[in-house]
Amino acid sequence: MPFVPPPAETARRAAPRVHARLRIGGARINALDADEAVCRILADAVADRGGTAIPLTLDHLARIPGDPALAAALEGASHVTAGASALARLGRRAGLPVSRAGGGDLLLPLARAAGMTRVPVHLVGERADRLEAAADRLVETAPRLAVVGIAVLAPGADPAGEEARALARRVEASRARLCLIGLASPAQELFAAAAAQEAPGVVFACTGRALERLASPGARLPGRLARTGLDRLRRIVADPLGSALPLVHAAACMVGLGFSVEMVAPLAPPPAPGG
């Protein structure tokens, strides 16, 4: 397990708001791997800076040309990782050491780091029973983790509507500083963007179906298999129309429609005091 500095050291070493390092099509990636993302997310949580964390996927790239709200949520996110192996490979070809960091890659490391840094965590998903089971599994994995609440946003509810915003205010009232979101896409990204406006001291991290899979061990693949893309294959077999078409659409954009990959030069570090 990667070393996570104690809270004061984590906050001290964290960079200011992260700029875009890589643009792929209409979206950006600014955290190169899971270790960097976890460190930055926890630094923001410890410092009460709040924000959002989103693993970028091929589905996102297929959706954002026709979904301005999703595009805005991705552009405004504090931390964006490569949530798909194909995107990580594109990043490496552009000259950056990008590794896949999807929701399933971030979930347990975030829980362990939150336990080590004493950051209270809240869970949001679609079913209370699965959230309770996921909370138990997270605490088993990270015994020092404090799960201070769970909340349900029903399927079909407006993820940026008043019900969702009221839920975000309850998350903040629970004194959580990290909220792990287990909703379907794009509901989780839209909820995260809206929730960050209502609870500016909380980091809202999208983990997708990883929370649900954590609550149902039989539905989970070992991490090594998930990283090879077999988890995507399993979902395509389970829902061919819903899973395969966005993937084909995104692949067509990448191959035949002028899909661009651009490395963005890092910003210069701020000058030292008195320098």
C-alpha positions in Angstrom: 0.0 0.0 0.0 1.4 3.4 -0.9 2.6 5.6 1.9 0.1 8.4 2.8 1.6 11.3 4.7 0.0 12.5 7.9 -2.6 15.3 7.4 -0.4 18.4 8.0 2.3 17.0 5.8 -0.2 15.9 3.1 -1.7 19.4 3.0 1.8 21.1 3.0 3.1 19.0 0.1 -0.1 19.2 -2.1 0.1 21.5 -5.1 -2.5 24.2 -5.7 -5.5 23.5 -7.9 -4.3 21.1 -10.5 -4.1 22.3 -14.1 -4.7 20.2 -17.2 -1.7 18.0 -18.0 -3.4 16.1 -20.9 -6.3 16.8 -23.1 -8.0 13.9 -24.9 -10.7 15.1 -27.3 -13.0 17.4 -25.3 -11.8 16.4 -21.9 -8.7 16.6 -19.7 -6.7 14.5 -17.3 -4.8 16.1 -14.5 -3.8 13.2 -12.2 -1.5 10.7 -13.7 -2.3 7.7 -11.6 -4.2 6.5 -8.5 -1.4 7.3 -6.0 -1.2 10.9 -7.2 -5.0 11.2 -7.2 -5.5 9.8 -3.7 -2.8 12.0 -2.3 -4.3 15.1 -3.9 -7.9 14.2 -2.9 -6.9 13.6 0.7 -4.9 16.8 0.8 -8.0 18.8 -0.3 -10.2 16.9 2.2 -7.8 17.6 5.1 -7.5 21.3 4.1 -11.3 21.7 3.7 -10.8 22.8 0.1 -13.5 20.4 -1.2 -13.9 19.7 -4.9 -14.7 16.7 -7.2 -12.8 13.7 -8.5 -13.9 12.0 -11.7 -12.3 9.0 -13.6 -12.6 9.9 -17.3 -14.0 7.1 -19.4 -14.7 6.3 -23.0 -18.4 6.7 -22.3 -17.7 10.3 -21.2 -15.9 11.1 -24.4 -18.9 9.7 -26.4 -21.4 11.7 -24.4 -19.8 15.1 -23.9 -20.3 16.5 -27.5 -24.1 16.4 -26.9 -24.2 16.9 -23.1 -23.0 20.4 -22.0 -23.7 19.6 -18.3 -21.5 16.6 -18.3 -18.8 18.5 -20.2 -18.9 21.3 -17.6 -18.7 18.8 -14.8 -15.6 17.2 -16.3 -14.0 20.6 -17.1 -14.7 21.9 -13.5 -13.5 18.7 -11.7 -10.6 19.2 -9.3 -9.1 15.8 -10.1 -9.5 13.8 -13.3 -7.9 10.5 -13.9 -7.7 8.1 -16.8 -10.5 5.8 -15.9 -9.9 3.4 -18.9 -6.8 1.5 -20.0 -7.2 2.9 -23.5 -7.0 6.5 -22.3 -3.9 5.7 -20.2 -2.2 4.2 -23.3 -3.0 7.4 -25.2 -1.5 9.4 -22.4 1.7 7.4 -22.5 1.9 7.8 -26.3 1.7 11.6 -25.7 4.7 11.4 -23.4 3.2 11.2 -19.9 3.4 8.3 -17.5 -0.3 7.8 -17.2 -1.8 4.7 -15.5 -5.4 3.6 -15.3 -7.2 4.9 -12.2 -10.9 4.0 -12.5 -13.4 4.1 -9.7 -12.5 0.6 -8.7 -8.8 1.5 -8.6 -9.5 4.5 -6.3 -12.1 3.2 -3.9 -10.1 1.1 -1.5 -6.9 3.3 -1.6 -9.2 6.3 -0.8 -10.7 4.4 2.1 -7.4 3.4 3.5 -5.9 6.9 3.1 -9.0 8.4 4.7 -8.6 6.1 7.7 -4.9 6.9 8.1 -5.6 10.7 7.9 -8.7 10.6 10.1 -10.9 12.0 7.3 -14.6 11.2 7.9 -16.3 9.6 4.9 -19.9 9.6 3.6 -21.3 7.1 1.0 -23.9 8.0 -1.6 -25.6 5.4 -3.9 -28.9 4.0 -5.1 -29.7 1.3 -2.5 -29.3 1.6 1.3 -28.7 -2.1 1.8 -25.8 -2.2 -0.6 -24.3 1.0 0.9 -24.5 -0.5 4.4 -22.8 -3.7 3.1 -20.2 -1.6 1.3 -19.5 0.5 4.4 -18.9 -2.8 6.4 -16.4 -4.0 3.8 -14.6 -0.7 3.7 -14.2 -0.6 7.5 -12.9 -4.2 7.3 -10.3 -3.1 4.8 -9.5 0.1 6.6 -10.2 -0.4 10.3 -9.5 3.2 11.2 -12.0 4.5 8.6 -14.9 6.5 10.0 -18.0 6.2 7.8 -20.2 8.9 9.2 -23.3 8.3 7.0 -24.9 6.8 3.9 -27.5 8.5 1.7 -29.6 7.3 -1.2 -30.3 9.2 -4.4 -33.0 7.2 -6.1 -32.5 6.1 -9.8 -34.2 8.6 -12.0 -33.9 11.5 -9.6 -32.4 14.7 -11.0 -28.7 14.5 -9.9 -28.5 18.3 -9.9 -31.9 19.0 -8.6 -33.1 20.2 -5.2 -33.3 16.7 -3.7 -29.7 16.0 -4.7 -28.6 19.4 -3.4 -30.4 18.8 -0.1 -28.6 15.5 0.1 -25.2 17.2 -0.4 -26.1 19.6 2.5 -26.7 16.6 4.7 -23.4 15.2 3.7 -21.7 18.4 4.8 -23.7 18.5 8.1 -22.4 15.0 8.9 -18.9 16.5 9.1 -17.7 14.2 6.3 -14.9 15.6 4.3 -14.8 12.9 1.6 -17.9 11.6 -0.1 -17.7 8.4 -2.2 -20.3 8.3 -4.9 -21.6 5.0 -6.2 -24.1 6.1 -8.9 -24.3 5.3 -12.6 -22.7 7.7 -15.1 -23.5 10.5 -15.9 -25.7 10.9 -12.8 -22.7 10.6 -10.5 -20.7 13.3 -12.3 -23.6 15.7 -12.4 -24.4 15.1 -8.7 -20.7 15.6 -7.8 -20.7 19.0 -9.6 -23.9 20.2 -8.0 -23.0 18.8 -4.6 -19.6 20.6 -4.5 -21.5 23.9 -4.9 -23.7 23.1 -1.8 -20.9 21.5 0.3 -17.7 23.4 -0.6 -15.7 21.7 2.2 -16.3 18.2 1.0 -14.5 16.3 -1.8 -17.0 14.3 -3.9 -15.2 11.4 -5.5 -17.0 9.3 -8.2 -16.4 5.6 -7.9 -19.2 4.3 -10.1 -20.3 0.8 -9.6 -17.3 -0.1 -7.5 -19.3 0.5 -4.3 -22.0 -1.9 -5.5 -19.5 -4.5 -6.5 -17.8 -4.2 -3.1 -21.1 -5.0 -1.5 -21.6 -8.0 -3.8 -18.3 -9.9 -3.9 -19.5 -12.4 -6.5 -19.9 -9.6 -9.0 -16.3 -8.3 -8.6 -13.3 -9.3 -10.6 -9.8 -9.4 -9.1 -8.0 -6.1 -9.5 -5.5 -7.5 -12.0 -8.3 -8.8 -14.3 -10.2 -5.5 -14.0 -7.1 -3.6 -15.1 -6.8 -5.7 -18.3 -10.3 -4.7 -19.4 -12.1 -7.9 -18.6 -14.5 -6.0 -16.3 -15.6 -3.9 -19.3 -16.1 -7.2 -21.3 -18.2 -8.6 -18.5 -20.4 -5.5 -18.5 -20.8 -5.6 -22.3 -21.9 -9.3 -22.1 -24.4 -8.4 -19.3 -25.8 -5.3 -21.2 -24.7 -5.4 -24.9 -26.7 -2.4 -26.1 -26.1 -0.2 -23.1 -22.3 -0.9 -22.7 -21.1 -1.6 -26.2 -22.6 1.2 -28.2 -21.0 4.1 -26.2 -17.7 2.2 -26.4 -18.0 1.8 -30.2 -19.0 5.5 -30.5 -16.0 6.6 -28.5 -13.6 4.4 -30.5 -15.0 5.8 -33.7 -14.3 9.3 -32.4 -10.8 8.4 -31.5 -9.9 6.7 -34.8 -11.9 8.5 -37.5 -13.2 11.8 -36.4 -10.1 13.8 -35.6 -9.8 12.8 -32.0 -6.9 14.8 -30.5 -4.5 14.0 -27.8 -2.5 17.0 -26.5 0.0 17.2 -23.6 -0.2 20.5 -21.7 3.0 21.8 -20.2 3.1 22.0 -16.4 2.7 25.4 -14.8 5.9 26.8 -13.2 5.9 26.4 -9.4 5.2 29.6 -7.4 8.3 31.5 -6.5 9.7 30.9 -3.0 8.9 33.6 -0.4 11.4 36.4 -0.7 12.7 35.0 -4.1 
